[in-house]
Amino acid sequence: MNIKTSKRWLTGLSFAVCSLACSVTLSSCNDYLEVYPENALPTDKYWASKADVEATLMTGYLYLRQSVTSSLIPWGELRAGYINNSKGSPLQKFEIKTTSSVVNWAPMYKIVNTANLVLKNAGKARDNDDTYTENELKSHLCEAYWQRALAYFYIVRNWREAPLFTQPFETDDIAYSAPKASEAELMAQIKQDLLTAIELDAAKESFNTTWETKGRATKWAIYALMTDVCMWNQEFDEAINYANAILNSTAKTAPAFLAAPTHSTWFSIFNPGNSLESIYEVQWSADKSDGSSAFQNNDLPILFDDQRTEGVYRYSERMVKEFQSDYTEIMSKFDPTGSGTVIINDETYVRTKFGGIDNSVVNTAAKSGLVWKYLGSQTINEKRNETDRDPNFIIYRVADIMLLKAEALLMRKLGTSAQDNQDALAIINQIRQRTNLPDINYGTGMTFTALLNALTHERRVELAGEGKAWYDLLRMARYQDPSGQVNFKQDYFIDVVITYNEKAKATWITTVLNNENAWYLPIYDNEIRANSLLVQNPYYE
């Protein structure tokens, strides 16, 4: 975000267009996707009704959607190496320049500013609209706090330190220069935003439509983000409590783990999306509200397609081998004679065939490594067609929260609690079971390292391509084991990147990642020029 030169388009949203589109009901706005920002600064006259507040919130979700392919996937995947960019990427090569557009934090600050607009001005709409109830106002504030917290959480994990803004840019009179806040200050703000949203006790459990329930910040989305934030802070007991608020809920609206999948259940997580397991996902829909098609398509099926010239993303060769290893385990459990005729469930099919395995016999030759989550149609072995290029991008789902809880259980006593270890392994096995993988048995000889290996493997293969990989590695790298039993930085960060990365040499990766400043992105050159108070990440000076 070039705050000086971009402030007008950052805050100058086309409020009138959005308000008109959503003024009757949000369902008539159909995914908030008919709304596009323009250069027109808001005034006090704008905040006339609750529809204005909802329209501004929709713009925040729109900005999040616009960041998926340009930012969220590259930031979250490429440095880890599980997903390979066949055409190369400075992120994957660890040759990141301050002039590269991928280091631009503007997408996240646009969300921050939109949330700030709501937090500052929603009360004005409440004063001007007699039909706008106090509970509706609080519900909108919960969404805005979640949007701001999520955007800053992406900023922290990618830049560590960055300017902190809690007031919106509404006029050109507001000073734009600001120094970087520390990671501790940013994390404190993130957590306070989420705590405030929880304490308001007004976040919705569900909305009137499925796309809103899964594509807006519900109570469950707030708990999910808080779980992730607490894990980053190494507040393991709190992370478990917030995870349990989702996993142990008896509410009919609570997301739930899909434990017995078939093609029509497990793969529904990704196509058509918005499944029971989903907590929050960025929304697209190929069908416009008036029934016309090809309105809300995205490039995900193209970017992940090996048959398209624009297709650049595939599982790395090492990931393909990891799927092969899983398939070998499955076949040894269900087909010990090697006949290859066993019928396995559809998650197994997707996680193996399209991760590099033939569906009937183990094939040791690497396949194309397709990430079927974005390519697959509702017919199990066919790709999406040209009119169905609308996969959602999942930011949180129940399996993710389960595995975060398992990690918290292992880490809070560093493997010294047999009960925590067993509970963590039970969660890992629950996810393995629905893939037809055999259980891992916990015994007296099972080491802390073996448990960590089981956990990190399951997160890697379960959440591949969902923008989690780099942040998982960073979180691991920050852990410390005072006993010296585990070197998290080396064993669960540097060595993992070396193993999976196909674009950089091991010696270069080791050199780069031994400098902790290199774990984070540089500040975009335009930002440094526009804001004299910013100081560049020292690794990139």
N, C-alpha and C positions, 0 to 999 in steps of 0.2 A: 504494500500500500504506500504509494507516494502521497503522504498525507497532505502536503501542500498543494500539489497540482491535481490530486484526485479527490479532494474533499467534496467537490460538488457532485461528481457522479457517485461517490461512495454514499453520501447521505441524501442526494437529490433523487429520490425515487419517484416513480410514476404512481403516486398514491391515488390519484383520481381514477386511473384505469383499474388498479387493483381493487379499490373500494367498490367501484361499480360492478366489477366481476363477481365480488363476494358479498354484495350488500344484502342479498336475500337470504342465502344460506351458504355455508362453506361447501356443501356438496355441489352447488351450482358452479363453484369455482373449479371443481374437478381437478384436484391435485395441485392447485396453486400454479399450474404450469402455463396458464394464459397470461401471466403477469410478468412484465419485463421492466427493469428499471430505466428511467430516463433522467435527464438533467432538469430537475425542477425542485428547488428547495422547499421543504414543508414550512408551513406557517401555523400559528396558533389556530387559525380557522380550520385547519385540516382535522384537528382532533375533536371532531363533532360527535362521534358515535362509536359504539363498540365495533362497528364494521371497519372503521379506520384502524383500530388496534389490530383486529384480525388480519386486515390486509397487510399491515406492516410485518406482523409475524410471518405471514406467508412469504413475504419477500426474503426474510431470513432463511427460511427453508429452501427457497429458490436458490439463494447464494450457495447454500450447502450442496445442493444438487449440481450446480455449475462447477464445483470444485472436485468432483469425484474422479474423473479421468485425468484432469490436468495436475491434481495435487494429491488427493487421498490415496490413490493406488500407487503412484510412484513413491511418495513419502513412506508409505507403510510396507511396501513390498520389496523394492528393487535392491536396497542395500543389504537385505537379508540374504538374497540369492535364491530363495525357494522358487520364485517366479523369475524367469530369465527374459530379458529384452533382447530379442534376436538381432536387433539393429544397433545395439549398444546404447548405453546411457551413462552420463557422467556420474550419476548416483551409484550405479553398479560398478563402475570402474574406480570409484573413490577419487575422482578427478573433478571435483565440484568447483565451479568458478562463481565468483560473486556477480557475474553478468548473466548467469543462466536464469531463465524465467522460472525454472522449477524451484528456485529458492525465494520466490516472491511470496511474502506472507499476506498479501492483499486479500485473497479469498477469505481468510479467517477474520481479518479486521473488518471486512464488510459485514460479516455476521455479527461481530461484536457491536458495531455501530448501530445496526438495526435493532439489536436487543436493547441497547442503551436508549434508543429513541422510545421504545415501548415502556421501559422502566421509568423514564422521566415523564412521559406524557400521557400514559394510560389513564391516570387520575383525572386529567382534563376532560377526556372523553366521558368518564364516569359522571363528572359534574354537568356535562352538556347533554347527556342522554339519560332520560328518566327510566328507560327500559333496560339500561345496562346495570345489572345487579352487582353487588359487592363481591359475591362469590365468582361471578364471571370475570370480574376484574382480577381477582386473586389468581384464578386459573390462568389467565393470560400472562400474569407476572411470572407464574411458575414456568411457563414455556419460555419466556424471555431469559430468565435466570439459567435455564438449562441450555439454551442456545449459546449464551455468553460463556458458560462454563465449558461446554464442548469445544468451542472455538479456541479458547485459551488453553485448553488441555492439548489440542493439536499443536498450538504454538510452543508450549513448554517442551513437549516431547521432540520437537524438531529444532527449536532454537535455544531452548533452556532459559534464556533471558530475553526480554522484549518489553517495549513500552506497555504500560497498563493504563487503559482508559475506562473509566466508569461513567463518563458523561458523553453524550452524543455530540457529533459535529453537526450543528444545525445552521450555522451562519459562518461567513468568512471571517468573523471577528474573533473566533475561538483560536487560541494559540495552538499550533500544531506540533511544535518542537517538544520532545519529551525524551528523557533518558530511559535506558533499559531498567526495568524492575528486575529484581533477582528472582531466581526460580522459587525461593521460599515465599516471596511476596505474591507471585502469580498463583502458586498452589494454594496459598491461604485464601486468595480471592475466589478461586475456583470452588474450593470447599465451602466457603461462606455462602456463595451463590446457591449451591445445592442444598445446604442446610436451611437457608431461608426458604427455598422452594418447598422443602419438606415441612418446615414449621408452619407455613401458610395453610397446609392441610387442604389444599384446593385443587391440586393436580388431578386431572381426570384419570379414571381407570380405563375408560373407553370413550370413543366419540360416536357420532351417529353413523359413520361409515367405516368400513374396514380400512380403507387407505388412510384415513385420519388416525384411527387407533394405532396403526403401525407406522405412520409417517409423521406424527406429531408427538410432542414430548408428553407422554403419560407419566403417571406415578411410577410405572415399571421402568420407563426409560431413565428417570431420575435416579432410581435405585441402582440401575445397571451402570450408569456413569459414575455414581458415587463408589460403587464396588471397584471399578477400574482405577479411580483416583486414589482410593485408600491403598490399593496394591502398589501404585507408584510411590506413595508415601511410606510404604512398608508398615502400614497400620493394619496388621493382619486380622486382629480380632474384629475391628470395625468392618473390614472387607467381608468377613464371614457373616456378620450380622446383616449387612445390606444385601448380600447375595441371598441369605435365607429369607429376607423380606419378599423376594421373588419366588425362590424355590419352594418355600414352605407355605406360601399363601394358599388359602382355601377359597379365595374369591373366584367367582365364575369367569371374571374378565382377565385373570392372571395368565400370562404366557406359560406354556408347559412344554416339557421335553417330549419329543415324538419318539416314544420308546419302541414301537413295533411298526417299523416303516414298511410300506409297499411303495411302488412307483407313484401312486396317487397321493401318498402321504409324505414320505421323506423328501422326495424331489420337489414337492410343492413348496418347500422352503425357498427354492430358487426359481421355480416356474410352476405356477404363476406368481409366487411370492406372497407376502403378507400371511404367512402360515401361523398356526397356533404357537410354534416355537419362536417366532419373531418377537423382538422387543422394540427395536427401532430400525427402520430401513428407509433409505432415500427412494422416493417414488417416481416411477414413470408409468405411462399407460399408452399403448399403441392405439387405443380407441378413444376418440374425442367424445365429449359428453353428447354431441348431436349424432353420434354413430359413425362419423367419418373416421377413416383410419390414417395411420402413419403421421400422427400428430406429436406424440411424445416418445419417439424412439431415441435410443442412445447408441453410442459407438462401442459399448462393451462387447457385443458379439463379434464385431469386426476386429477390435484390438486383440481378442483372444482366439481368432480363427487362423489356423495354419494355412488355409487355402486362399486367404486374402493378402494382397500385396501390402495392405495397411496393418495386417495382423502381426504383432510383434511379441506378444506375451505367451509363454509356454512354461510348463514346469521344467525346472532344470533337470539335467541328467541324473543327478543324485536324488532328487525328489522322485523321479520315475523309479529308480531302484528301491526307494523306500516303499512305494506302493507295491512293487513286485514282492518285496519281503512280506508285506502284509498278506498278499494273495497266497503266498506259499504257506503261511500260517493257517489261513482259512482252509485251503485245500487239504492240509495235513489233518485238520480237525474233521472235515466233512467228507473227504474223499481220500482216505488213507491208501487205497489201492491204486490211485492214480488214473482211474478211468476217465476222469474229466467230465462226468455226466451230471454231477450234482447241481441242483438249482439253488442259487444263492440269492439273497434279497437285493433290492435295487440300490440301496446305499453302497453295498459292497460292489455291485456292478459299476456304479459311477466312480467310486473311489479307486477302482482297480483298472477296469477296461480303459477308462478315459484318463487314467494316470499312467498308462503305459503297459497294460496287461490285456492279453486276449481273454475273452470271457469264458472260455472252456478249458484252456490249458495254460500253464505257466509259460510265458514267452520271455526268454531272457534278453532278447533284443529290445532296445529302447524303442518305444512307439513315439507318437508325436507329442505326448505329454499335454493333451488338451485339458484346459480348465473348464470342465463341462458345466459348471455352475452358471456360466454366462452364455454358453453355446447351446445347451440342451433344450430341445423342445419337449412337449408333453408326451411325445413318442420317444421311448427310451433310447433309441439308437439313431435318431435323426436330429440334425441341427435346427435351430430356429430358422424360420423363413424370413424373407425380406420385410414382411409386414408385421413381424412379431419380434422386432429388435428393441425390446423394452424391459430387460431384466432390471429389477431393483438392486440397489447396493446395500447390503446388510451391514449396519454398524454394530448392533448388539443382537444376539439371540441367546436362548437359554443354555445351549451347550457351551458357549463361551463363558457364561457366568458360572456354570458348574465347574469348569476347569480352572477358572480364577479362584474359586473357593478351594478346590483341591490344592492349588499352589499355596494359598494362604495357610492351609492346614499343615502342609509340609514345612513351610518356612517359619512359622511362629515358634517352633521348638527345634528347628533345624534337624528334623528327623529323629529327635530323641524321645518323642512321645509315640509309643506303640499305638495308642488309640487314634491319634491324629493321622498316623501313617496308614492305618487300616481304613479310616474314613476317607482319606484322600484316594486310596487305591480303589475303594468301592465306587467312587465317582468315575475314575478312569475306566474301570471295568464296565460300568453302566453304558458308557459311550462306545466302548469296544464291542459290547454284546450286540448292539444294534447294527454293527458292521459284520457280525458273525465271526469276529476275532475271539479266540479263546481267552478266558480270564487269566490275569496274572495273579498267581497265588502268593499271598503274603506269608512269609515264614521268618523264623529267627535269623536266618542267614541273609535276608534281603537288606541290602545297604541303602543308605540315604541316596547315594548316587544312582542306584538302580531305579529307585522311585522317581527321582528327578528325570531320568532318561525316559521313563514311561510317560511321565507328564508332558515333557517337551515334545516327544514324538506325537502324542495324541493332539496337542494343540497345533502342531505343524501340519498334520495331514487333515485334521478336521476343519481348520479355519483357513486353509491355503487360499490365497487370492482375495481374502476379505479385508485386506489392509491392516492386519494385526502383526505380521511377522517381525518387522524391525522393532516395533515397540515392545514386543515380547522379549527380544534379545537384549534391548537396552535395559529393561526392567531387571533381567537376570544379571546383567553386567554390574549393576549397582548394588547387588546383594553382597554381604560380607559374611564369612564363616570364621569366627574368632578361633575356632579349634584348628583351622588350617586343613580340615578334611577336604573341603571343596574350594577350588579357585574359580569362582563364578566368572570373573572377567575373562580368564583364559579358556576354561572348559566349556562354558555355556554361552560364550559370545564370540571371541576371536576365532577359536577353533571351529565353531559352527559356520561362521561366515566363510572361512577358508574352505570348508568341506563343500558348501553348496554354491559358492560364487563361481561363475564360469567366465567372468570378464576381467578379473584382476589376479595377479600372481600372489601366492601365499606370502612371499616376503614383503610385498607392497602392502597387503592387507594388515599384516602384523605391525609394520611400521606406522601405518595410519592409525589403527585402532588402539595402539598403546598410548596415543595422545588423546586424552579424554575430551579435549576441545573438538577433536575431529568427529566425535560421535554426533555432533550437532551441525546444523547447516549454517552457512555464512549469511550475513545480512545482505540483501540485494543492494547492488551499487546505487541504484536510484534512491533508495531510502537513506543511505549515508549522505548523499549529496543534498537531499531535501531537508534532513534533520541533523543539524549540527551537533546535537547532544548525543547522538548514537555513537557507540564505540564498536568497531568490528570484532567479531570472534577472533581471538589472537591466532588461531591456527591458520586463518586465511589472510592475515596481514602481509 
